[in-house]
Amino acid sequence: MKKIIGIILAIITIVSCVFAFAACSKGEKVEVKSIELTAESYAFIVKKGNTTMQTAANELLASLKASGELDAIINSFFDGSATFEYTNPASKDGCLVVATNAYFPPFEYYNGNKLTGVDMKIASLLAAKLNKTLYILDEDFDAIFTSVNAGEADIGMAGITVTAARQEIYDFTNEYYESAQVIVVKESDTLFDNCTTAADVEKILSEQDKSFIVGAQNGTTGYMYSAGDEDFGYDGFANLTVNGYKTGALAIKDLSNGKINAVILDKQPALMIAKATNK
């Protein structure tokens, strides 16, 4: 009996230590700087030559824009009033398969174990237009492009920025949202406080050395902007260290915990992830 009590007390002690560590290890608050570093547009991608899917998506977007429903959908996810949630069917056979990366709120993300977001709501409307069941293929951002090219997904919907380099490989739908990259830093960081333009931010970034670490989501504009990508027209910052992450949320978590100095991310996802991080 004493042995059992001793084991129970040991377990309680370990659990208490874990919770104490978690409480003490809460990171610092983060701040999204309002300066827009880029100007870009989102659209959906289909395999080159898939005019049927491209046309269907364009018709839907045109209808949503004309009725005002597109703005209503976007605003509802931005202000938190949206109620749309989706659970995949057991099989994707015969479905409209939409490739996404569901860690990019408010465009695609999980609410519990259900999928939601601006793009996912539009995906459900596209499936209805085509008289098909929707199947959302959640994967790494880079993998979306591979899946669409290989025919494993009918369309990619993931806050995808339209670029000339991507247009050479994929067909884009019409654009549906204007976005920008922003920089996220710890709330206590004053390095960028006097910046009023993108040029101001870039000047400070260019003055740092390799000890200054920027985080960004792999395959995204934020990563290319930071690390450089000739095909996409970004020089990057060779003087900095750029860490790639599977999601923007993981990058901001490391920022909050003091492991990196800044994050470059799309504006609206940055705002939503920062808000969740600071709770």
C-alpha positions in Angstrom: 0.0 0.0 0.0 2.8 2.4 0.9 4.5 1.6 -2.4 1.3 2.5 -4.3 0.9 5.7 -2.4 4.6 6.6 -3.1 4.1 6.0 -6.8 0.9 8.2 -6.8 2.8 11.0 -5.0 5.6 10.7 -7.5 3.2 11.0 -10.4 1.5 14.0 -8.8 4.9 15.6 -8.3 5.8 15.1 -11.9 2.5 16.4 -13.2 2.7 19.4 -11.0 6.2 20.2 -12.2 5.1 19.9 -15.8 2.2 22.4 -15.2 4.5 24.7 -13.3 7.0 24.6 -16.1 4.3 25.3 -18.7 3.0 28.3 -16.7 6.5 29.7 -16.3 7.5 29.1 -19.9 4.8 31.2 -21.4 6.4 33.3 -24.1 6.3 37.1 -24.6 3.6 38.9 -26.4 4.1 39.6 -30.0 3.2 42.6 -32.2 2.3 42.8 -35.9 3.7 46.0 -37.4 1.2 47.6 -39.7 3.6 48.5 -42.5 2.9 46.4 -45.6 6.2 45.1 -47.1 4.6 43.8 -50.3 1.5 44.0 -52.4 0.0 40.8 -53.7 -3.2 39.1 -54.8 -4.6 35.6 -53.9 -6.2 33.3 -56.4 -6.7 29.5 -56.8 -4.5 27.2 -58.9 -5.4 24.4 -61.3 -3.3 22.1 -63.4 -2.1 23.8 -66.6 -4.8 23.4 -69.3 -7.6 22.4 -66.9 -10.0 25.0 -68.3 -13.1 23.3 -67.1 -12.1 23.7 -63.4 -10.7 27.2 -64.0 -13.9 28.3 -65.7 -16.1 26.9 -63.0 -14.1 28.6 -60.3 -14.1 31.9 -62.2 -17.9 31.8 -62.7 -18.4 31.2 -59.0 -16.1 34.0 -58.0 -17.7 36.4 -60.5 -21.2 35.5 -59.1 -20.0 35.9 -55.5 -18.4 39.3 -56.2 -21.5 40.6 -58.1 -23.9 39.6 -55.3 -21.6 40.9 -52.5 -21.4 37.5 -51.0 -17.6 37.2 -51.4 -17.1 40.3 -49.3 -19.6 39.0 -46.8 -17.8 35.6 -46.5 -14.4 37.3 -46.1 -15.7 39.7 -43.5 -17.4 37.0 -41.5 -14.1 35.1 -41.0 -12.2 38.3 -40.3 -14.7 39.4 -37.6 -15.3 35.9 -36.2 -19.0 35.7 -37.0 -18.7 32.9 -39.6 -20.3 29.6 -38.7 -19.2 27.4 -41.6 -17.4 24.2 -40.6 -16.7 21.0 -42.6 -15.8 17.4 -42.0 -14.5 15.3 -44.9 -16.3 12.2 -46.1 -14.8 8.8 -45.5 -13.4 8.6 -49.1 -12.3 11.2 -51.7 -13.5 9.0 -54.6 -15.8 11.0 -56.9 -15.3 14.2 -54.8 -14.0 17.6 -55.7 -10.6 17.4 -54.1 -9.3 20.7 -52.9 -5.6 20.9 -51.7 -4.9 23.3 -48.9 -2.7 23.9 -45.9 -5.1 24.3 -43.0 -2.9 26.4 -40.7 -3.4 29.8 -42.3 -6.3 31.6 -40.6 -8.7 33.1 -41.5 -8.4 31.5 -45.0 -8.0 27.8 -43.9 -7.8 26.4 -40.4 -9.2 24.0 -37.9 -11.9 24.6 -35.4 -11.5 21.6 -33.2 -11.3 18.8 -35.7 -13.4 20.6 -38.3 -12.1 22.5 -41.3 -13.1 26.1 -41.9 -12.0 29.4 -43.3 -12.6 31.7 -46.3 -11.2 29.4 -48.9 -12.9 26.3 -47.4 -16.3 28.1 -47.6 -15.7 29.0 -51.2 -14.6 25.4 -51.8 -17.9 24.1 -50.5 -19.8 26.5 -52.9 -17.6 25.3 -55.8 -18.4 21.7 -54.9 -22.1 22.5 -54.8 -21.9 24.2 -58.2 -20.3 21.1 -59.7 -22.8 18.8 -57.9 -19.9 17.0 -56.1 -19.0 16.2 -52.5 -16.1 18.3 -51.2 -13.0 16.6 -50.0 -10.3 18.8 -48.4 -6.7 17.5 -48.8 -4.8 19.1 -46.0 -1.0 19.0 -46.6 2.2 21.1 -46.4 2.0 24.3 -48.4 4.7 23.2 -50.9 2.8 19.9 -51.5 -0.3 21.7 -52.7 1.4 22.5 -56.0 2.7 19.0 -56.5 -0.8 17.5 -55.8 -2.4 19.8 -58.3 0.2 19.1 -61.0 0.0 15.3 -60.4 -3.8 15.4 -60.6 -4.2 14.2 -57.0 -6.2 17.4 -56.3 -8.5 19.3 -58.7 -7.7 22.7 -57.4 -5.4 24.4 -54.8 -7.0 26.9 -52.5 -4.7 28.1 -49.8 -4.2 31.9 -49.9 -1.9 31.4 -52.9 -0.2 34.5 -54.2 -0.3 35.1 -57.9 3.2 35.4 -59.4 4.7 35.3 -62.9 6.8 32.3 -62.0 3.8 30.3 -60.8 1.8 31.3 -63.8 4.3 29.6 -66.0 3.5 26.3 -64.3 -0.1 26.5 -63.2 -3.3 28.2 -64.4 -4.7 30.7 -61.9 -8.3 31.6 -61.4 -9.3 35.3 -61.2 -8.0 37.0 -58.1 -10.3 37.3 -55.1 -8.3 39.0 -52.3 -5.5 41.6 -52.0 -2.9 40.9 -49.4 0.6 41.9 -48.2 3.5 40.7 -46.1 4.2 42.2 -42.7 6.8 41.8 -40.0 6.0 40.4 -36.5 8.3 41.0 -33.6 8.1 40.7 -29.8 6.1 43.5 -28.2 9.1 44.5 -26.2 11.3 44.9 -29.3 11.7 48.6 -30.3 13.9 48.0 -33.3 11.2 48.9 -35.9 9.3 51.5 -33.8 10.3 54.5 -35.9 9.6 52.8 -39.3 6.8 54.2 -41.4 7.5 52.6 -44.8 8.6 49.2 -46.2 11.9 50.8 -47.1 12.5 51.7 -43.4 11.9 48.1 -42.4 14.2 46.8 -45.1 17.0 49.2 -44.2 17.0 47.9 -40.6 16.9 44.3 -41.8 19.8 44.9 -44.1 21.9 46.3 -41.2 21.6 43.1 -39.1 23.9 40.2 -39.2 23.6 36.4 -39.2 22.7 36.4 -35.5 19.3 38.0 -36.4 16.9 35.2 -37.2 13.8 35.6 -39.3 11.1 32.9 -39.4 8.7 32.3 -42.3 6.4 29.6 -43.6 8.1 27.3 -46.2 7.1 28.0 -49.8 5.3 31.2 -49.1 5.9 34.7 -50.2 7.2 35.6 -46.7 9.9 33.0 -47.0 10.9 34.1 -50.5 10.9 37.7 -49.5 13.2 36.9 -46.6 15.5 34.3 -48.1 15.4 35.6 -51.7 14.1 33.9 -54.8 15.2 35.1 -58.2 12.3 33.4 -60.0 9.8 35.3 -57.9 11.7 38.6 -58.0 12.9 38.8 -54.4 16.5 39.6 -53.5 16.1 38.5 -49.9 18.5 39.3 -47.0 21.7 37.3 -47.3 23.0 39.0 -44.2 20.3 37.4 -42.0 19.5 33.8 -41.0 16.2 32.7 -42.3 14.4 29.7 -40.7 11.6 27.9 -42.6 8.6 26.5 -40.7 5.7 24.2 -41.7 3.3 26.9 -40.5 3.3 30.5 -39.6 2.0 29.7 -36.1 5.1 27.7 -35.4 7.3 30.6 -36.4 5.4 33.0 -34.2 5.6 30.6 -31.3 9.4 30.5 -31.6 9.3 34.3 -31.8 7.3 34.5 -28.6 9.7 32.1 -26.9 12.7 34.2 -27.9 14.2 31.6 -30.3 14.0 34.0 -33.3 13.9 37.8 -33.8 11.1 38.3 -36.3 8.5 36.6 -38.5 7.5 37.6 -42.1 3.9 36.5 -42.8 0.8 37.4 -44.7 -1.0 40.3 -42.9 -4.4 38.8 -41.9 -3.0 35.4 -40.8 -0.3 37.2 -38.8 -2.9 39.3 -37.0 -5.0 36.2 -36.1 -2.1 34.1 -35.0 -0.6 37.0 -33.0 -4.0 37.5 -31.2 -4.2 33.8 -30.3 -0.5 33.8 -29.1 -1.1 36.8 -26.9 -4.1 35.4 -25.1 
